[in-house]
Amino acid sequence: MRLVLDTNTALSGLIWQGIPGAVLDAALARRIQLISSIPLLAELEGVLSRPKFQQVISQRGVNPADLFDGYVALVECVIPVTLEVPVSRDPDDDQILAAAVSGDADLIVTGDEDLLVLADYRQIPIVSARDALSRLEQAGR
């Protein structure tokens, strides 16, 4: 199964773990393939370096560069397609949709209502991390 994670989902999994962390664990176990793009990775790198996350990152005994490098090692980087028109209510979210199309993703995983309201894009379901894990478990049966 091929998944694109939005930046907040990836960030949550890297820092706080929980359900998004379980999605990352599935990628570590090679049960899924994460898809990303240079724009999405650049956004994640920038967010990881924000001062407001430094304390929680250091409490985990890592630094932002280590978290970022670990994530990059898990992803297949694609060149995003150009979307003809804005799709999401938040045009920045179109980068996620573009990467999903280019990467032939099976799911887009997000907690962002601007994306979740779409339900799918070009027949790629847009789901929460919890729903993605549920689908992964069902596929593993």
C-alpha positions in Angstrom: 0.0 0.0 0.0 1.3 3.4 -1.0 0.6 6.4 1.2 1.2 10.1 1.1 1.2 11.7 4.6 0.5 15.4 5.0 3.1 17.3 7.0 1.1 17.4 10.2 0.6 13.7 10.2 4.3 13.0 9.5 5.2 15.5 12.2 2.8 14.0 14.7 4.2 10.5 14.1 7.8 11.6 14.4 7.3 13.7 17.5 4.4 12.3 19.5 4.0 8.9 17.9 0.5 7.7 18.7 -1.6 6.5 15.7 0.5 8.5 13.1 3.5 6.9 14.7 2.0 3.5 14.0 1.7 4.5 10.4 5.4 5.3 10.4 6.1 2.0 12.1 4.3 0.2 9.3 6.7 2.0 6.8 9.7 0.9 8.9 8.4 -2.7 8.8 8.0 -2.3 5.0 4.3 -3.0 5.2 3.6 0.3 3.4 5.5 2.6 1.1 5.5 6.3 2.0 5.4 8.8 -0.9 6.6 12.4 -0.7 8.0 15.2 -2.9 10.7 17.8 -2.5 8.1 20.5 -1.6 6.5 18.3 1.1 9.9 17.3 2.5 11.0 21.0 2.6 7.8 21.9 4.5 8.5 19.1 7.0 12.1 20.1 7.5 11.0 23.7 8.1 8.3 22.7 10.6 10.7 20.3 12.5 13.1 23.2 13.0 10.6 25.5 14.6 11.5 26.5 18.1 8.2 25.4 19.6 9.1 21.7 18.8 12.7 21.8 20.1 11.9 20.8 23.7 9.8 17.8 22.8 12.3 16.6 20.2 15.2 16.9 22.6 13.3 15.0 25.3 13.2 12.1 22.8 17.0 12.2 22.6 17.2 13.2 19.0 17.5 16.4 17.0 15.4 17.7 14.1 17.9 16.7 11.5 17.9 13.1 12.7 14.1 12.9 12.6 14.0 14.5 9.2 16.8 12.2 7.8 15.0 9.1 9.3 11.8 10.2 7.5 13.5 10.8 4.2 14.9 7.3 4.4 11.4 5.9 4.5 9.9 7.8 1.6 9.9 7.4 -2.2 10.4 10.9 -3.5 8.3 11.8 -6.6 8.1 14.8 -8.9 4.6 16.1 -8.3 2.3 16.6 -11.2 1.0 20.1 -12.0 -2.7 20.4 -11.0 -4.6 22.4 -13.7 -6.7 24.3 -11.1 -6.7 24.7 -7.4 -8.5 21.8 -5.7 -8.3 22.2 -2.0 -9.8 25.1 0.0 -6.1 25.7 1.1 -4.1 25.9 -2.1 -0.9 24.8 -0.2 -2.6 21.4 0.3 -2.6 20.8 -3.5 1.0 19.8 -3.1 -0.2 16.7 -1.2 -2.7 15.9 -3.9 0.0 16.4 -6.6 2.4 14.0 -4.9 -0.3 11.4 -4.4 -1.1 11.4 -8.2 2.5 11.3 -9.2 3.3 8.5 -6.7 0.3 6.4 -7.6 -0.8 6.5 -4.0 -3.5 4.3 -2.6 -4.3 6.7 0.3 -3.7 10.3 1.3 -3.4 10.4 5.1 -4.3 13.7 6.9 -6.0 15.3 9.8 -6.6 18.5 7.8 -10.3 19.2 7.3 -9.5 21.1 4.0 -8.4 17.8 2.6 -10.7 15.4 4.5 -13.7 17.3 3.2 -12.7 16.2 -0.4 -13.0 12.5 0.6 -10.9 11.5 -2.4 -9.0 13.0 -5.3 -8.7 11.2 -8.6 -10.0 8.1 -6.9 -7.4 8.2 -4.1 -9.2 8.2 -0.8 -8.3 10.9 1.7 -8.4 9.5 5.2 -7.3 10.0 8.8 -4.3 8.1 10.2 -6.8 6.0 12.2 -8.7 5.0 9.1 -5.4 4.3 7.2 -4.3 1.9 10.0 -7.7 0.2 9.9 -7.4 -0.3 6.1 -3.9 -1.6 6.5 -5.0 -4.1 9.1 -7.9 -5.2 6.8 -5.5 -5.6 3.9 -3.2 -7.7 6.1 -5.9 -10.3 6.8 
